[in-house]
Amino acid sequence: MRFWVGGYTADAGGAASGIGVVHAGSPDSPLAGGDLAFTGVATPAASPSWIVAHPTLDILYAAQESAGAVGAFARTGPESFAPLGTAVTAGDAPCHLAVAPDGGSLVASCYGDGRVVSFPLDATGRVGAARIASAAQDPYADAAMQGRLAELSALQGMTGFSGLGDLPILGSEAEAEAAFAAEEEGGHIARSSRAHQARFLPGGVIATTDLGLDLVRFWTLQNGELRETQSLALPRGSGPRHTVWHPSGHLYVVTELSLELFVVAADPSAPASERWSVVGGAPLAPAARSGEDFAAEIALARDAQHVVVGIRGSNTLASLRVRDGGRGVTPVALAESGVDWPRHHVIERDTVLVAGQLSNEIASLSLDERTGAVGRVRRRVEAPSPTRLLADHG
């Protein structure tokens, strides 16, 4: 299989020079277990830390994190792209992009200033003008919310959640290994909005995470504008980072700071502002160390019976089993990732490919599809500052 590789360039202290190309076996094979080869750069770009493909056109979109912009790149050959128009400003440190299933819009999440930004895409895939959504509000800023905090803390007994205390907001995506210094203001830790991911869900719903304010926000697109329908608070200091949609109708949310997986579900009979709630969850692994380890990506196995989450710091991969029709998860195994700072990983059948941001390499590991356990490293290849792996299904 062929994969496009996002990464950090010199403007963010990285070694990449644009969007890279990696082969896992033959580039045209449906399997990813073969030899790994980094074959070069598909197009130069400034810190394309997250890349995503248009659903129907041969176009890649890149969150150019240090430039604060979204760039579009049209395919010019089997492994080459060229800029499609000029990059469009999004905000401070856009770290994630999501394209609507119909290809009509794109949503960027900005870690630096917390912006959630929508962009129209025209019929050729060009990016239109930014439309900034309403800003997130800290659910724990008001003393009146302490009752809500106690309510959420009760989840500990239900799921085994830990680390519900005040944790510092963690650092810049451009310098993932450094902690973001917490400031004291009148005896309280200053909290900032840190938008981190958007996901298009069935039924025209969009879910976004705010790592800094412990929120999962839900939206609809109306006339090109994002309209928030609900803001769901997770335990303070948990740091929701990334999500995956389970075919059972549950949204799985991994928290970077408290190292947990929350299961979120919708009640169609409830008002839109109260529709989504936490129904289950679990710690990622008993050995995960809050304050030293930081969760990264979450990915579903092919049969959706297991999920695998990357943990930076201890540099491991945690496997969890899905149970109760998708409503629950249980930790089953913890494996070495084989790389330093496993920023992103993908699962292709019985193979897990992991991007080691700080070790400048991509590793291939086996996956036992029956148990969900990740095996040893089978292959590895040097790749500069990789932060994202995207399969070329085009």
C-alpha positions in Angstrom: 0.0 0.0 0.0 1.0 3.6 -0.5 0.7 6.1 2.3 1.0 9.9 2.3 3.0 11.1 5.3 2.4 14.4 7.2 5.3 15.9 9.2 7.0 18.8 10.8 9.4 20.9 8.7 12.2 23.2 9.8 9.7 26.0 10.7 8.6 23.7 13.6 11.9 22.2 14.4 11.3 19.1 12.3 13.2 17.4 9.6 10.5 16.9 6.9 10.4 18.9 3.7 6.7 18.4 2.8 4.2 15.6 2.3 6.2 12.3 2.1 5.5 9.0 0.5 5.9 5.5 2.1 5.3 2.1 0.6 4.2 -0.8 2.8 4.8 -3.6 0.3 3.7 -3.0 -3.3 2.1 0.5 -3.6 -0.9 -1.1 -5.4 -1.4 -3.9 -2.9 -4.4 -3.9 -0.6 -2.2 -5.3 2.2 0.3 -3.3 4.3 2.5 -6.0 5.7 5.3 -5.9 3.2 8.7 -4.2 3.3 8.6 -0.5 4.1 10.2 2.1 1.9 10.3 5.9 2.1 10.3 7.0 -1.5 10.5 10.8 -1.2 8.4 13.9 -1.1 5.1 14.2 -3.0 5.1 18.0 -2.7 7.0 20.5 -0.6 4.9 22.1 2.1 5.5 23.9 5.4 4.8 21.6 8.3 1.8 19.6 6.9 1.3 18.0 10.3 -2.2 16.6 9.4 -3.3 15.7 5.9 -6.7 14.5 4.6 -8.0 13.5 1.2 -11.0 14.8 -0.7 -13.6 12.0 -0.9 -14.0 12.1 -4.7 -11.2 14.2 -6.2 -7.4 13.6 -6.3 -6.7 16.4 -3.8 -4.9 16.4 -0.4 -5.5 19.1 2.2 -2.8 19.9 4.7 -3.0 21.6 8.1 0.1 23.8 7.8 0.5 24.2 11.5 3.3 26.8 11.8 1.9 28.9 9.0 -1.6 28.9 10.5 -3.1 27.9 7.2 -4.9 25.2 5.2 -3.3 24.2 1.9 -4.8 22.2 -1.0 -2.7 20.1 -3.3 -3.9 18.5 -6.6 -2.4 15.2 -7.8 -0.1 15.6 -10.8 1.3 12.0 -11.0 1.3 8.7 -9.1 3.3 10.2 -6.3 3.3 13.9 -6.9 1.1 16.9 -6.1 1.1 20.6 -6.8 -0.5 23.5 -4.9 -4.1 24.1 -5.8 -4.5 27.9 -5.3 -2.9 29.7 -2.3 -3.1 28.5 1.3 -6.0 30.0 3.3 -5.6 31.3 6.8 -7.3 29.3 9.5 -5.9 30.4 12.9 -3.1 29.7 15.3 -1.6 26.2 14.9 -4.3 24.3 12.9 -3.5 20.7 13.8 -6.4 18.7 12.3 -8.6 18.8 9.2 -11.8 16.9 8.4 -13.6 16.9 5.0 -17.3 16.4 4.7 -18.4 13.1 3.1 -20.0 15.0 0.2 -16.8 17.0 -0.4 -18.6 20.3 0.1 -16.8 21.6 3.2 -13.8 21.2 5.4 -13.3 21.8 9.1 -10.1 22.8 10.7 -9.2 22.6 14.4 -6.7 25.1 15.8 -4.7 24.1 18.8 -3.1 27.5 19.4 -6.2 29.7 19.7 -9.0 27.1 20.0 -10.7 28.1 16.8 -13.0 25.7 15.0 -13.2 26.9 11.4 -15.3 25.8 8.4 -14.3 26.3 4.8 -16.5 25.8 1.7 -15.0 23.6 -1.0 -16.0 24.3 -4.6 -16.5 21.7 -7.3 -12.8 21.7 -8.2 -11.8 21.2 -4.5 -10.5 24.7 -4.0 -10.8 26.1 -0.4 -13.0 29.1 0.1 -13.0 31.8 2.8 -12.8 30.8 6.5 -15.9 30.9 8.7 -15.0 30.9 12.3 -17.4 29.1 14.7 -18.4 30.3 18.1 -15.7 30.0 20.8 -15.7 27.4 23.4 -16.6 28.3 27.0 -14.9 26.7 30.0 -17.5 24.5 31.7 -15.5 24.7 35.0 -14.9 28.5 35.0 -18.0 29.3 37.1 -18.1 28.2 40.8 -21.7 27.1 40.1 -20.3 24.3 38.0 -18.7 22.6 40.9 -21.9 20.5 41.3 -21.4 19.3 37.7 -17.8 18.4 38.6 -19.0 16.2 41.4 -21.5 14.7 39.1 -18.8 13.8 36.6 -16.5 12.5 39.3 -19.2 9.9 40.1 -18.3 8.3 36.8 -15.2 7.1 38.5 -17.1 4.4 40.3 -18.9 3.4 37.1 -15.9 3.1 34.8 -12.7 3.2 36.9 -11.8 6.6 35.6 -8.9 8.2 37.5 -7.1 11.5 37.4 -10.1 13.7 37.7 -8.1 16.5 39.4 -6.8 19.7 38.0 -4.0 18.9 35.5 -2.0 21.4 33.6 -2.8 22.0 30.0 -0.3 20.2 27.8 1.9 21.6 25.2 2.2 22.7 21.7 1.7 20.3 18.9 4.8 21.7 17.2 6.8 20.7 20.3 4.9 17.7 21.5 7.5 16.6 24.0 7.2 19.9 26.1 4.6 20.6 28.7 2.6 23.8 28.4 3.3 25.9 31.6 0.2 26.5 33.7 -0.2 30.1 34.9 -1.7 31.1 38.2 -4.4 33.8 38.1 -5.9 34.7 41.4 -5.1 31.2 42.7 -6.7 29.4 39.7 -5.0 27.6 36.8 -5.5 29.5 33.6 -7.2 27.4 31.0 -7.2 28.0 27.3 -9.3 26.5 24.5 -7.3 24.0 22.4 -9.4 22.6 19.6 -7.8 19.4 18.4 -10.1 17.3 16.1 -13.3 17.4 14.1 -15.2 14.3 12.9 -18.3 14.1 10.6 -20.8 11.7 12.1 -23.9 10.1 10.5 -27.0 12.4 10.2 -25.1 15.6 9.5 -23.6 15.9 12.9 -20.0 17.1 13.5 -18.1 16.4 16.7 -15.1 18.4 17.8 -12.8 18.0 20.7 -11.3 20.8 22.9 -8.3 19.4 24.8 -7.8 22.6 26.8 -11.4 23.0 28.1 -12.3 19.3 28.4 -15.1 19.5 25.9 -16.7 17.5 23.1 -18.8 19.9 21.1 -21.5 18.9 18.6 -22.5 21.0 15.5 -24.5 21.1 12.4 -23.6 23.0 9.2 -26.3 25.5 8.2 -25.7 27.5 5.1 -22.0 26.9 5.4 -21.8 28.0 9.1 -21.1 25.8 12.0 -24.0 25.9 14.6 -23.3 24.4 18.0 -26.1 22.2 19.3 -24.4 20.9 22.4 -21.2 21.2 24.5 -20.5 18.0 26.5 -18.0 18.4 29.4 -15.7 15.6 30.3 -13.9 15.4 33.7 -11.7 18.4 34.4 -8.1 17.9 33.2 -8.9 14.8 31.1 -8.0 16.5 27.8 -10.1 15.0 25.0 -7.9 14.7 21.9 -9.2 12.4 19.2 -12.3 10.3 18.4 -13.4 7.4 16.4 -16.9 6.5 15.3 -17.9 2.9 16.2 -20.5 1.3 13.8 -22.7 0.5 16.8 -23.5 4.2 17.0 -21.1 5.2 19.7 -18.4 7.9 19.6 -15.2 6.8 21.3 -13.1 9.7 22.8 -9.5 9.3 23.9 -8.2 11.7 26.5 -4.6 12.8 26.2 -4.0 13.8 29.8 -6.0 11.4 31.9 -5.3 8.4 29.5 -8.9 7.2 29.3 -11.4 6.2 26.6 -14.9 7.6 27.0 -17.9 6.1 25.3 -20.4 8.8 24.2 -23.9 8.1 22.8 -26.9 10.0 21.6 -30.5 9.8 22.9 -32.6 10.7 19.9 -35.6 11.5 22.1 -33.6 14.1 24.1 -33.5 17.8 23.2 -30.5 18.7 20.9 -28.8 20.5 23.7 -28.8 17.4 25.9 -28.7 14.6 23.4 -25.1 13.3 23.9 -23.8 11.8 27.1 -21.1 9.6 28.5 -22.3 6.0 28.8 -19.1 4.1 29.6 -15.4 4.0 29.3 -12.2 2.7 30.8 -8.5 3.6 31.6 -6.3 2.9 28.6 -4.0 0.6 30.5 -3.2 0.0 34.2 0.5 0.9 33.6 -0.2 4.2 31.9 1.3 7.1 33.9 -0.7 10.3 34.1 1.6 13.3 33.9 4.3 11.3 32.1 2.3 9.6 29.3 0.1 11.3 26.8 -2.4 9.6 24.6 -2.3 10.2 20.9 -4.3 8.5 18.1 -7.2 6.0 18.4 -8.0 3.5 15.6 -10.5 0.7 15.1 -9.5 -2.8 14.2 -11.1 -4.1 10.9 -13.9 -6.0 12.7 -14.5 -3.1 15.1 -14.2 -5.5 18.1 -11.0 -3.8 19.3 -9.4 -0.4 19.4 -5.8 0.6 19.6 -4.5 3.8 21.2 -1.0 5.2 21.0 0.6 6.4 24.2 3.6 8.8 24.0 6.1 8.9 26.8 6.2 5.1 27.5 5.9 4.8 23.7 3.3 2.0 23.8 0.2 0.9 22.1 -2.9 0.0 24.2 -5.5 -2.4 23.0 -9.0 -2.4 24.3 -11.8 -4.9 23.6 -15.3 -3.6 22.7 -18.1 -5.1 24.7 -21.9 -4.6 25.5 -22.7 -3.8 21.8 -20.2 -0.9 21.7 -21.3 0.6 24.9 -18.2 -0.5 26.9 -14.5 -1.1 26.5 -12.0 -3.2 28.5 -8.2 -3.0 28.4 -6.7 -6.2 27.1 -3.0 -5.6 26.2 -0.1 -3.1 26.2 2.7 -3.4 23.6 5.9 -1.6 22.8 5.3 0.7 19.8 9.0 0.3 18.6 9.3 4.1 18.0 9.9 7.3 20.0 6.7 9.4 20.4 4.1 7.4 18.5 2.2 10.4 17.3 -0.1 8.6 14.9 -0.9 5.1 13.8 -3.2 3.3 11.3 -4.6 -0.3 11.2 -4.7 -2.1 7.9 -6.1 -5.6 8.4 -3.5 -7.4 10.5 -0.9 -4.7 10.4 -0.3 -1.6 12.5 1.8 1.2 11.1 3.1 3.7 13.6 4.6 7.2 13.0 7.5 7.8 15.5 7.7 11.6 15.5 10.9 11.9 17.5 12.7 8.8 16.2 12.1 9.9 12.6 10.8 6.5 11.5 7.7 4.5 10.7 7.4 1.0 12.1 5.2 -1.9 11.0 3.8 -4.2 13.7 1.6 -7.3 13.6 -2.0 -7.3 15.0 -3.7 -10.4 16.3 -7.2 -9.8 14.9 -8.7 -12.4 17.3 -7.4 -10.9 20.5 -6.6 -7.3 19.5 -3.1 -7.6 20.8 -0.3 -5.8 19.0 2.8 -7.8 18.3 6.5 -7.0 17.8 8.0 -4.7 15.2 8.3 -6.5 11.9 9.8 -3.8 9.8 10.8 -0.1 10.1 12.0 2.7 7.8 13.5 6.1 8.3 11.0 9.0 7.7 11.6 12.6 8.7 9.4 13.8 11.7 6.3 11.9 10.8 3.0 13.0 12.4 0.3 11.5 10.2 -0.2 8.4 8.0 -2.9 8.5 5.3 -3.5 5.5 3.0 -3.8 6.2 -0.7 -7.1 4.6 -1.6 -7.4 6.7 -4.7 
